Amino acid sequence: MVEWELDYDNQFLIRLIQPSKQIANAIEKQRGVRIGQSTVVSQKMHTYHPEHVEEIQIVQDTDAGQAFYHRSDKGKIFHLDIFHETGLVDHCQVAAAIKQAVELYNLHYSMQHIIVFTNKEQGVNAHYIDIQTGTGGGRVTGDLNRGKKLSLKRAHENHVHVAALISRDHIACLFYLVNAVEKSILSASLELRRNEKIVHILSGGGKSDLSPYADHQSDSFLQEKNCNDMSPIVKEHQLLQDTEELADQFDSARDLQKVLDDVNEGINHSKLLKQLDKSGNGRDAIERMIGMGVMEANRSQIKLTDYGQALKEYLKLNMTDIDAYIRRTIRLIKPASEVSGNSLTLLKKSGSSGTGSSITENWLTGGISGELAVAETIHAAAGRTVLENNEFSITSADIRQQLRYRKNKNDFCLLVDASASMAGMRIRAAKFLARHLFLASSDRISVITFQEDKAVVQVPLTRNFHLAEECLSKINSIGSTPLALGLNHTLAYLREARAVNPLIILITDGVPTLPDRTRDPLADALTAAANIKSSGYGFTCIGLKPHRGYLEELSKAAGGRAYILEELEKQALVKATWAERRYNGK
């Protein structure tokens, strides 16, 4: 067992030299070792018996990378199990903690070795770390919407599983990962569990049953993708899944296709990086494609793998269907509480109207004011008969109906901060919201951006999705934040366009840095917000926590509300927008 205490000072990595050597020696001998009291680490598969969970078995002839990811090589994947009392640990919190731990390790390593990393390959890359807990899992840099299979979650209710592709030069990073996971476990009010004994066994030549641990929806970068080993159905599913994820890095699947064509034609690494940086993707997009087995890099050269060639061909042959599929997934992210069209469905007892008069008789005579809600009626009747200890029956008191209330039309205006700090994920999330609203609502949408010294109507008020798609693809993030200019320009445009019940949704990651009419950018923006309030237009601001105070003041000045997020992530933007739509649209 490697005993250690975490103390993040300048000498921390030096103190990890000896413990890291102990782990390296155990790995060389095909063995496992404990880190502290809670964690078992090896490059093999771990098992335990439900009646003896304190004893961990290391299956010495079963490589973790080959068992979990069907890799052809051995000794590449570190397998960590961090044990705790039975309970649920939020996998999203674990992922966030691990990403921070990797950043901290890379910083400490670069300080100790007096180097500056030019790319993540020189340090530890969080793209190559997977997790699983009792709530879910996936790649820590992915959507974290994986590992939802019930047997998979139940198998991890007493430990956090981590699989990481880390070179042996960076074994010390394992201590950072363990510390991050342990803190997440403790924050869930769960105790860490001591592993009393490690036993090394052989599989006896048989294959272990991994069905409870199988996740066919994996987004891992640790898995090798060999087209020859995939059945046609599995191959098509994998190609579609990877297309959807990579398309999120670009404006559309067609942009992804162009990048693959450019790589196939011999574009070098630096030129591709420069090309992708124009839309804020850059290095991260390249790393994702390498991690997903689509491309491989050798010095300054980059080329498609066999799987990348298959993906390029798949895009070429199926682009129409892919576009339709992606549009459908964008539309379906709409919260379940919203229904299509202009009506809001509410459940209400048939025996109690707003005036207190019964409408049960009206139902029987055809004077119903809503639609019969079958499932809710049966549920109410079942609950009542259980309480009354009677046979199942439906009475007038059980009947539920769906009442539909008309909503007022809204013209949406997305006012998007397109300054340099919004580049990458944030501006893509704002574009995603625009596309979602075009696909999921019947209202007109407009998009206005502000950056540097200008504000531009990128998408005029329209219902034309294809026009919007063309306009959104031209939005890039540069320069400073002239918020007051953006607010004033938006107000003038909506008046000129005679917008109907307009709702302005400001999306920003900061505070104004350029003034409009005075020398004070903050005061100018507040004045512009007050003009919006005077106009009677709806207003809401979606921003980040560090700027909560000012953004709430801005929203109050505009007569609206603020939604403060940890990050401008696409699902969070959609959720906040529909919440505001309900608030303003009734």
C-alpha positions as CSV (number, residue, x, y, z in Angstrom):
1,M,0.0,0.0,0.0
2,V,1.2,3.5,-0.8
3,E,0.6,5.8,2.2
4,W,0.4,9.4,1.4
5,E,-0.9,12.8,2.5
6,L,-2.0,15.5,0.0
7,D,-0.4,18.9,0.5
8,Y,-0.4,21.0,-2.6
9,D,2.7,23.1,-2.1
10,N,5.8,23.6,-4.3
11,Q,7.4,20.4,-3.1
12,F,4.4,18.1,-3.5
13,L,5.5,16.4,-6.7
14,I,8.9,15.8,-5.3
15,R,7.4,13.9,-2.3
16,L,5.5,11.8,-4.8
17,I,8.6,10.4,-6.4
18,Q,9.0,7.4,-4.1
19,P,5.3,6.5,-4.0
20,S,5.1,6.7,-7.8
21,K,8.1,4.3,-8.0
22,Q,6.2,1.9,-5.8
23,I,3.3,1.9,-8.2
24,A,5.5,1.6,-11.2
25,N,7.2,-1.5,-9.6
26,A,3.9,-3.1,-8.9
27,I,2.7,-2.5,-12.5
28,E,5.9,-4.0,-13.9
29,K,5.1,-7.2,-11.9
30,Q,1.6,-7.3,-13.2
31,R,0.3,-6.6,-9.7
32,G,-2.1,-4.1,-8.0
33,V,-1.4,-1.8,-5.1
34,R,-3.5,0.4,-2.8
35,I,-3.3,4.1,-2.7
36,G,-4.1,5.2,0.8
37,Q,-7.0,3.3,2.3
38,S,-9.7,3.5,-0.3
39,T,-8.2,2.9,-3.7
40,V,-6.9,-0.1,-5.7
41,V,-4.9,0.7,-8.8
42,S,-3.5,-1.7,-11.4
43,Q,-3.5,-2.2,-15.2
44,K,-5.6,-5.3,-14.7
45,M,-9.3,-6.1,-14.1
46,H,-10.5,-6.0,-10.5
47,T,-13.2,-8.2,-9.0
48,Y,-14.6,-8.8,-5.5
49,H,-17.2,-11.1,-4.0
50,P,-20.3,-9.4,-2.7
51,E,-19.9,-11.2,0.7
52,H,-16.3,-10.1,1.0
53,V,-16.1,-6.6,-0.4
54,E,-13.1,-5.8,1.7
55,E,-11.0,-8.2,-0.4
56,I,-10.1,-7.1,-3.9
57,Q,-9.0,-9.5,-6.5
58,I,-6.5,-8.5,-9.2
59,V,-6.9,-10.7,-12.3
60,Q,-3.3,-10.8,-13.4
61,D,-3.9,-12.3,-16.9
62,T,-6.7,-9.9,-17.8
63,D,-5.5,-6.5,-19.1
64,A,-8.0,-3.7,-18.3
65,G,-7.6,-2.0,-21.7
66,Q,-8.3,-5.3,-23.5
67,A,-11.2,-6.3,-21.2
68,F,-13.0,-3.0,-21.1
69,Y,-12.0,-1.4,-24.4
70,H,-11.0,-4.3,-26.7
71,R,-7.6,-2.8,-27.3
72,S,-5.0,-4.7,-29.2
73,D,-2.1,-3.4,-26.9
74,K,-1.5,-4.2,-23.2
75,G,-0.3,-2.1,-20.3
76,K,-1.7,1.2,-21.4
77,I,-4.8,1.8,-19.3
78,F,-4.6,2.4,-15.5
79,H,-7.6,1.0,-13.7
80,L,-8.6,2.7,-10.4
81,D,-11.4,1.7,-8.0
82,I,-12.1,4.1,-5.2
83,F,-14.3,2.4,-2.6
84,H,-16.9,4.0,-0.3
85,E,-19.9,3.0,1.7
86,T,-22.9,2.1,-0.4
87,G,-24.6,5.2,-1.8
88,L,-24.7,7.5,-4.8
89,V,-21.9,9.7,-5.9
90,D,-22.7,12.3,-8.6
91,H,-20.6,11.4,-11.6
92,C,-20.8,14.9,-13.0
93,Q,-19.2,16.3,-9.8
94,V,-16.5,13.6,-10.0
95,A,-15.8,14.5,-13.7
96,A,-15.4,18.2,-12.8
97,A,-13.1,17.4,-9.9
98,I,-10.9,15.1,-12.1
99,K,-10.6,17.8,-14.8
100,Q,-9.5,20.3,-12.2
101,A,-7.0,17.8,-10.8
102,V,-5.5,17.1,-14.2
103,E,-5.1,20.9,-14.8
104,L,-3.4,21.3,-11.4
105,Y,-1.1,18.3,-12.0
106,N,0.0,19.6,-15.4
107,L,0.7,23.0,-13.9
108,H,2.8,21.5,-11.1
109,Y,4.6,19.2,-13.5
110,S,5.5,22.1,-15.8
111,M,6.7,24.2,-12.8
112,Q,8.9,21.4,-11.5
113,H,10.4,20.7,-14.9
114,I,10.5,24.4,-16.0
115,I,8.7,23.7,-19.3
116,V,5.7,25.1,-21.1
117,F,3.3,22.5,-22.6
118,T,2.7,23.2,-26.3
119,N,0.0,20.6,-26.4
120,K,-1.8,18.2,-24.0
121,E,0.2,15.2,-25.2
122,Q,3.1,16.4,-23.2
123,G,1.1,16.3,-20.0
124,V,-1.9,14.3,-18.9
125,N,-4.9,14.7,-21.2
126,A,-8.4,14.6,-19.5
127,H,-9.9,13.4,-22.8
128,Y,-8.5,10.0,-22.1
129,I,-10.1,9.5,-18.6
130,D,-13.4,7.7,-18.1
131,I,-15.5,7.3,-15.0
132,Q,-18.5,5.4,-13.7
133,T,-20.4,5.8,-10.5
134,G,-23.8,4.7,-9.2
135,T,-25.4,7.7,-11.1
136,G,-23.8,7.3,-14.5
137,G,-20.5,7.9,-16.3
138,G,-18.6,8.4,-19.5
139,R,-15.6,10.4,-20.7
140,V,-14.9,13.2,-18.2
141,T,-14.8,15.7,-21.1
142,G,-17.9,14.3,-22.8
143,D,-21.6,14.9,-22.2
144,L,-21.6,12.6,-19.1
145,N,-24.9,11.1,-20.3
146,R,-23.5,7.5,-20.5
147,G,-23.4,4.5,-18.2
148,K,-27.1,4.7,-17.5
149,K,-27.7,1.0,-17.7
150,L,-29.3,-0.2,-14.4
151,S,-26.9,-3.1,-13.8
152,L,-24.0,-0.8,-14.6
153,K,-25.1,1.8,-12.0
154,R,-25.9,-0.8,-9.4
155,A,-22.5,-2.4,-9.8
156,H,-20.9,0.9,-8.9
157,E,-22.9,2.0,-5.9
158,N,-20.0,1.1,-3.6
159,H,-17.1,2.5,-5.6
160,V,-16.0,5.0,-8.2
161,H,-14.4,3.4,-11.3
162,V,-11.7,5.4,-13.2
163,A,-9.9,4.3,-16.3
164,A,-7.1,6.5,-17.6
165,L,-4.6,6.4,-20.4
166,I,-1.6,7.9,-18.7
167,S,2.0,7.4,-19.5
168,R,4.2,5.9,-16.8
169,D,6.1,9.2,-16.7
170,H,3.0,10.7,-15.2
171,I,2.1,8.0,-12.6
172,A,2.1,10.8,-10.0
173,C,-1.1,12.2,-11.5
174,L,-2.9,9.1,-10.1
175,F,-2.6,10.6,-6.6
176,Y,-4.2,13.8,-7.9
177,L,-7.1,11.8,-9.4
178,V,-7.6,9.8,-6.2
179,N,-7.7,12.9,-4.1
180,A,-10.3,14.5,-6.4
181,V,-12.5,11.5,-6.3
182,E,-12.2,11.1,-2.5
183,K,-13.3,14.7,-2.0
184,S,-16.3,14.1,-4.2
185,I,-17.2,11.0,-2.2
186,L,-16.9,12.9,1.1
187,S,-19.0,15.8,-0.2
188,A,-21.8,13.3,-0.9
189,S,-21.7,12.5,2.9
190,L,-20.4,9.0,2.3
191,E,-17.5,7.4,4.1
192,L,-14.4,6.1,2.3
193,R,-14.1,2.3,2.7
194,R,-10.8,0.6,3.7
195,N,-9.6,-2.3,1.5
196,E,-8.3,-4.8,3.9
197,K,-6.7,-7.2,1.4
198,I,-5.5,-7.5,-2.2
199,V,-5.4,-11.0,-3.7
200,H,-3.8,-11.7,-7.0
201,I,-5.5,-14.5,-9.1
202,L,-5.6,-15.9,-12.6
203,S,-8.7,-16.2,-14.7
204,G,-7.9,-19.8,-15.5
205,G,-8.2,-19.2,-19.2
206,G,-11.9,-18.4,-19.0
207,K,-13.5,-15.0,-19.9
208,S,-15.1,-13.0,-17.1
209,D,-18.7,-12.1,-17.4
210,L,-18.6,-8.3,-18.1
211,S,-22.3,-8.0,-19.2
212,P,-23.3,-6.0,-16.1
213,Y,-20.4,-3.5,-16.9
214,A,-21.0,-3.2,-20.6
215,D,-22.0,0.2,-21.9
216,H,-22.9,0.2,-25.6
217,Q,-23.4,3.9,-25.6
218,S,-19.8,4.7,-24.6
219,D,-18.2,7.9,-25.8
220,S,-14.7,6.8,-24.6
221,F,-11.5,7.7,-26.4
222,L,-9.8,4.7,-24.9
223,Q,-11.5,2.2,-27.3
224,E,-9.8,1.3,-30.5
225,K,-12.1,1.5,-33.5
226,N,-11.4,-1.3,-36.0
227,C,-14.0,-1.3,-38.8
228,N,-13.1,-4.9,-39.6
229,D,-14.2,-6.0,-36.1
230,M,-17.5,-4.2,-36.2
231,S,-20.8,-5.7,-37.4
232,P,-22.6,-3.5,-39.9
233,I,-25.2,-2.5,-37.3
234,V,-22.6,-1.6,-34.6
235,K,-20.5,0.2,-37.2
236,E,-23.4,2.4,-38.4
237,H,-24.4,3.2,-34.8
238,Q,-20.8,4.2,-34.0
239,L,-20.5,6.3,-37.1
240,L,-23.8,8.2,-36.3
241,Q,-22.9,8.6,-32.6
242,D,-19.4,10.1,-33.5
243,T,-20.9,12.3,-36.2
244,E,-23.4,13.8,-33.7
245,E,-20.6,14.5,-31.2
246,L,-18.1,15.9,-33.7
247,A,-20.8,18.0,-35.5
248,D,-21.3,19.8,-32.1
249,Q,-17.7,21.1,-32.6
250,F,-18.6,22.8,-35.8
251,D,-21.6,24.7,-37.2
252,S,-22.9,21.6,-39.0
253,A,-22.1,18.1,-40.1
254,R,-21.3,19.5,-43.5
255,D,-18.5,21.5,-41.9
256,L,-17.2,18.3,-40.4
257,Q,-17.2,16.7,-43.8
258,K,-15.2,19.5,-45.2
259,V,-12.5,19.1,-42.5
260,L,-12.3,15.4,-43.2
261,D,-11.9,16.1,-46.9
262,D,-9.2,18.6,-46.2
263,V,-7.3,16.2,-44.0
264,N,-7.7,13.5,-46.7
265,E,-6.2,15.8,-49.2
266,G,-3.0,16.4,-47.1
267,I,-3.6,19.6,-45.1
268,N,-0.8,19.9,-42.4
269,H,-1.4,20.2,-38.7
270,S,-0.7,23.9,-38.3
271,K,-2.8,24.9,-41.3
272,L,-5.7,22.8,-40.0
273,L,-5.4,24.3,-36.6
274,K,-5.4,27.9,-38.0
275,Q,-8.5,27.0,-40.1
276,L,-10.4,25.6,-37.1
277,D,-9.4,28.5,-34.8
278,K,-11.5,30.8,-37.0
279,S,-14.6,29.2,-35.5
280,G,-13.2,28.8,-32.0
281,N,-12.6,25.1,-32.3
282,G,-8.9,24.8,-32.8
283,R,-6.8,22.3,-30.8
284,D,-9.7,20.8,-28.9
285,A,-11.5,19.8,-32.1
286,I,-8.3,18.1,-33.4
287,E,-7.7,16.4,-30.0
288,R,-11.2,15.0,-30.1
289,M,-10.9,13.6,-33.6
290,I,-7.6,12.0,-32.7
291,G,-9.1,10.6,-29.5
292,M,-12.1,9.2,-31.3
293,G,-9.8,7.4,-33.7
294,V,-10.8,9.5,-36.7
295,M,-7.3,11.0,-37.3
296,E,-3.7,10.4,-36.3
297,A,-0.9,12.9,-36.0
298,N,2.8,12.4,-36.7
299,R,4.8,15.5,-36.1
300,S,3.4,18.2,-38.4
301,Q,1.5,15.8,-40.5
302,I,-2.1,14.6,-39.8
303,K,-4.1,11.9,-41.7
304,L,-7.3,10.0,-41.5
305,T,-7.3,6.5,-39.9
306,D,-9.2,3.7,-41.6
307,Y,-12.1,4.5,-39.3
308,G,-11.8,8.2,-40.3
309,Q,-12.0,7.2,-44.0
310,A,-15.2,5.2,-43.1
311,L,-16.6,8.2,-41.4
312,K,-15.8,10.5,-44.3
313,E,-17.6,8.1,-46.7
314,Y,-20.5,7.7,-44.3
315,L,-21.0,11.5,-44.3
316,K,-20.8,11.7,-48.1
317,L,-23.5,9.0,-48.6
318,N,-25.9,9.9,-45.8
319,M,-25.7,13.7,-45.3
320,T,-29.4,14.3,-45.9
321,D,-30.4,11.7,-43.3
322,I,-27.7,12.9,-40.9
323,D,-29.0,16.5,-41.2
324,A,-32.5,15.4,-40.4
325,Y,-31.3,13.3,-37.5
326,I,-29.3,16.1,-35.9
327,R,-32.2,18.6,-36.4
328,R,-34.5,16.1,-34.6
329,T,-32.1,15.7,-31.7
330,I,-31.8,19.5,-31.4
331,R,-35.6,19.9,-31.4
332,L,-36.2,17.1,-28.9
333,I,-34.0,18.7,-26.2
334,K,-37.0,20.8,-25.5
335,P,-38.2,20.4,-21.8
336,A,-40.9,17.8,-21.4
337,S,-43.2,20.3,-19.7
338,E,-43.5,22.1,-23.0
339,V,-45.8,20.9,-25.8
340,S,-45.7,21.6,-29.5
341,G,-47.7,24.5,-30.8
342,N,-49.1,27.4,-28.9
343,S,-50.9,25.7,-26.0
344,L,-49.8,24.7,-22.5
345,T,-51.3,21.5,-21.2
346,L,-52.3,21.4,-17.5
347,L,-53.9,18.6,-15.5
348,K,-57.1,19.5,-13.5
349,K,-59.8,17.6,-11.7
350,S,-63.0,17.4,-13.6
351,G,-65.0,17.9,-10.4
352,S,-63.6,21.3,-9.6
353,S,-63.5,24.1,-12.1
354,G,-62.3,27.6,-11.4
355,T,-65.7,28.6,-10.1
356,G,-66.0,25.6,-7.8
357,S,-68.9,24.0,-9.9
358,S,-68.7,20.4,-10.9
359,I,-68.4,19.6,-14.6
360,T,-68.7,15.8,-14.2
361,E,-72.3,16.0,-15.6
362,N,-71.0,18.2,-18.4
363,W,-68.5,15.4,-19.3
364,L,-71.3,12.9,-19.6
365,T,-73.5,15.2,-21.7
366,G,-70.7,16.2,-24.0
367,G,-70.0,19.6,-22.5
368,I,-66.5,18.8,-21.5
369,S,-64.0,21.7,-21.5
370,G,-60.9,19.6,-22.0
371,E,-59.6,16.3,-23.2
372,L,-59.8,13.1,-21.0
373,A,-56.4,12.4,-19.5
374,V,-56.6,8.6,-19.4
375,A,-53.3,7.7,-17.6
376,E,-53.9,10.3,-14.9
377,T,-57.5,9.2,-14.4
378,I,-56.5,5.6,-13.9
379,H,-53.7,6.5,-11.6
380,A,-56.1,8.6,-9.4
381,A,-58.7,5.8,-9.3
382,A,-56.0,3.2,-8.4
383,G,-54.7,5.3,-5.6
384,R,-58.2,5.9,-4.2
385,T,-59.3,2.3,-4.3
386,V,-56.1,1.2,-2.5
387,L,-56.7,3.7,0.3
388,E,-60.4,2.6,0.5
389,N,-59.4,-1.1,0.3
390,N,-62.1,-1.6,-2.4
391,E,-62.1,-3.2,-5.8
392,F,-60.8,-1.0,-8.6
393,S,-63.4,1.4,-10.1
394,I,-63.5,4.8,-11.6
395,T,-65.7,7.5,-10.1
396,S,-66.4,11.1,-11.1
397,A,-64.0,12.3,-8.5
398,D,-61.1,10.4,-10.3
399,I,-61.6,11.9,-13.7
400,R,-58.9,14.2,-15.0
401,Q,-58.9,16.3,-18.1
402,Q,-56.3,18.2,-20.0
403,L,-57.1,21.9,-20.3
404,R,-55.3,23.8,-22.9
405,Y,-54.5,27.5,-22.5
406,R,-53.5,29.7,-25.3
407,K,-50.2,31.4,-25.0
408,N,-49.4,34.8,-26.4
409,K,-47.1,34.9,-29.4
410,N,-43.5,36.0,-28.8
411,D,-40.9,37.3,-31.2
412,F,-37.6,36.0,-29.8
413,C,-34.5,38.2,-30.1
414,L,-31.3,36.5,-29.0
415,L,-28.8,39.2,-28.2
416,V,-25.4,37.3,-28.2
417,D,-22.1,38.5,-26.8
418,A,-19.7,37.5,-29.6
419,S,-16.5,38.9,-27.9
420,A,-13.3,36.9,-27.9
421,S,-14.0,35.3,-24.5
422,M,-17.1,33.6,-26.0
423,A,-15.1,31.7,-28.5
424,G,-15.5,27.9,-28.6
425,M,-18.1,26.1,-26.5
426,R,-19.9,29.3,-25.4
427,I,-20.6,30.7,-28.8
428,R,-21.5,27.2,-30.1
429,A,-24.0,26.9,-27.2
430,A,-25.6,30.2,-28.2
431,K,-25.9,29.1,-31.8
432,F,-27.4,25.8,-30.6
433,L,-30.1,27.7,-28.7
434,A,-30.9,29.6,-31.8
435,R,-31.2,26.5,-33.9
436,H,-33.3,24.8,-31.2
437,L,-35.8,27.7,-31.0
438,F,-36.2,27.6,-34.8
439,L,-37.0,23.9,-34.7
440,A,-38.9,23.6,-31.4
441,S,-41.1,26.8,-31.4
442,S,-43.6,28.4,-33.8
443,D,-42.4,31.9,-32.9
444,R,-40.2,34.2,-35.1
445,I,-36.6,34.4,-34.1
446,S,-33.9,37.0,-34.6
447,V,-30.2,36.9,-33.6
448,I,-28.2,40.1,-32.9
449,T,-24.5,39.9,-32.0
450,F,-22.3,42.6,-30.4
451,Q,-18.5,42.6,-30.5
452,E,-15.6,45.1,-30.7
453,D,-17.3,48.4,-31.9
454,K,-20.3,47.0,-33.7
455,A,-23.7,45.3,-33.2
456,V,-25.1,43.4,-36.2
457,V,-28.5,41.8,-37.0
458,Q,-27.1,38.4,-38.0
459,V,-30.6,36.8,-38.4
460,P,-33.6,39.0,-39.0
461,L,-36.9,38.1,-37.5
462,T,-37.9,34.9,-39.4
463,R,-39.2,31.4,-39.2
464,N,-36.8,30.3,-42.0
465,F,-34.5,27.7,-40.5
466,H,-32.3,27.4,-43.6
467,L,-31.7,31.2,-43.7
468,A,-30.9,31.1,-40.0
469,E,-28.4,28.2,-40.5
470,E,-26.6,30.1,-43.2
471,C,-26.4,33.3,-41.1
472,L,-25.3,31.5,-37.9
473,S,-22.4,29.9,-39.6
474,K,-20.9,33.3,-40.2
475,I,-20.7,34.3,-36.5
476,N,-17.2,34.3,-35.0
477,S,-16.0,35.6,-31.7
478,I,-13.5,38.5,-31.5
479,G,-12.8,41.7,-29.7
480,S,-14.3,43.4,-26.7
481,T,-17.8,43.6,-25.2
482,P,-19.9,46.7,-26.2
483,L,-23.0,45.7,-24.3
484,A,-24.7,49.1,-24.3
485,L,-24.3,49.3,-28.1
486,G,-25.9,45.8,-28.4
487,L,-28.9,46.7,-26.2
488,N,-29.5,50.0,-28.0
489,H,-29.2,48.4,-31.5
490,T,-31.6,45.6,-30.5
491,L,-34.2,48.1,-29.2
492,A,-34.0,50.1,-32.4
493,Y,-34.3,47.0,-34.6
494,L,-37.3,45.6,-32.8
495,R,-39.1,48.9,-33.1
496,E,-38.3,49.2,-36.8
497,A,-39.4,45.5,-37.4
498,R,-42.6,46.1,-35.4
499,A,-41.9,43.0,-33.3
500,V,-44.9,41.3,-31.7
501,N,-44.6,40.9,-27.9
502,P,-40.8,40.7,-28.2
503,L,-38.7,38.8,-25.7
504,I,-35.0,39.8,-25.6
505,I,-32.6,37.1,-24.3
506,L,-29.2,38.4,-23.6
507,I,-26.4,35.7,-23.5
508,T,-23.1,36.9,-22.2
509,D,-20.1,35.6,-20.3
510,G,-18.9,38.9,-18.8
511,V,-19.6,42.5,-18.2
512,P,-19.4,45.5,-20.7
513,T,-15.9,46.6,-21.5
514,L,-16.6,49.3,-24.1
515,P,-18.8,52.4,-23.6
516,D,-21.4,53.7,-26.0
517,R,-22.4,57.2,-25.1
518,T,-20.3,58.1,-22.1
519,R,-17.0,56.9,-20.8
520,D,-18.5,54.4,-18.4
521,P,-19.5,51.1,-20.1
522,L,-21.3,49.8,-17.1
523,A,-23.5,52.9,-16.7
524,D,-24.2,53.0,-20.4
525,A,-25.5,49.5,-20.4
526,L,-27.8,50.2,-17.4
527,T,-29.2,53.2,-19.2
528,A,-29.8,51.1,-22.3
529,A,-31.5,48.5,-20.1
530,A,-33.8,51.2,-18.6
531,N,-34.9,52.1,-22.2
532,I,-35.9,48.5,-22.8
533,K,-38.0,48.6,-19.6
534,S,-39.7,51.8,-20.9
535,S,-40.5,50.1,-24.2
536,G,-42.4,47.3,-22.3
537,Y,-40.4,44.6,-24.0
538,G,-39.6,41.4,-22.2
539,F,-36.0,40.9,-21.1
540,T,-33.9,38.3,-19.5
541,C,-30.2,37.8,-19.1
542,I,-28.3,34.5,-19.1
543,G,-24.8,34.9,-17.7
544,L,-22.1,33.5,-15.4
545,K,-21.8,33.4,-11.6
546,P,-18.7,35.7,-11.3
547,H,-20.8,38.6,-12.7
548,R,-24.0,37.8,-10.8
549,G,-24.2,41.2,-9.1
550,Y,-24.0,43.4,-12.2
551,L,-26.1,41.1,-14.4
552,E,-28.9,41.1,-11.8
553,E,-28.8,44.9,-11.6
554,L,-28.9,45.1,-15.4
555,S,-31.9,42.7,-15.6
556,K,-33.7,44.7,-12.9
557,A,-33.1,48.0,-14.8
558,A,-34.6,46.3,-17.9
559,G,-37.6,45.1,-16.0
560,G,-36.6,41.4,-16.5
561,R,-34.9,38.6,-14.8
562,A,-31.4,37.0,-14.7
563,Y,-30.5,33.3,-15.0
564,I,-27.0,32.8,-13.5
565,L,-25.2,29.6,-14.6
566,E,-22.0,27.8,-13.8
567,E,-21.3,27.7,-17.6
568,L,-23.0,28.7,-20.8
569,E,-23.8,25.1,-21.7
570,K,-26.4,24.3,-24.3
571,Q,-28.9,22.3,-22.2
572,A,-28.7,25.0,-19.5
573,L,-29.4,27.7,-22.1
574,V,-32.4,25.8,-23.4
575,K,-33.8,25.2,-19.9
576,A,-33.5,28.8,-18.9
577,T,-35.0,30.1,-22.2
578,W,-38.1,27.9,-21.9
579,A,-38.6,28.9,-18.3
580,E,-38.6,32.5,-19.4
581,R,-40.8,31.7,-22.3
582,R,-43.4,30.3,-19.9
583,Y,-43.1,33.4,-17.6
584,N,-43.5,35.9,-20.4
585,G,-45.8,34.0,-22.8
586,K,-48.9,33.4,-20.8
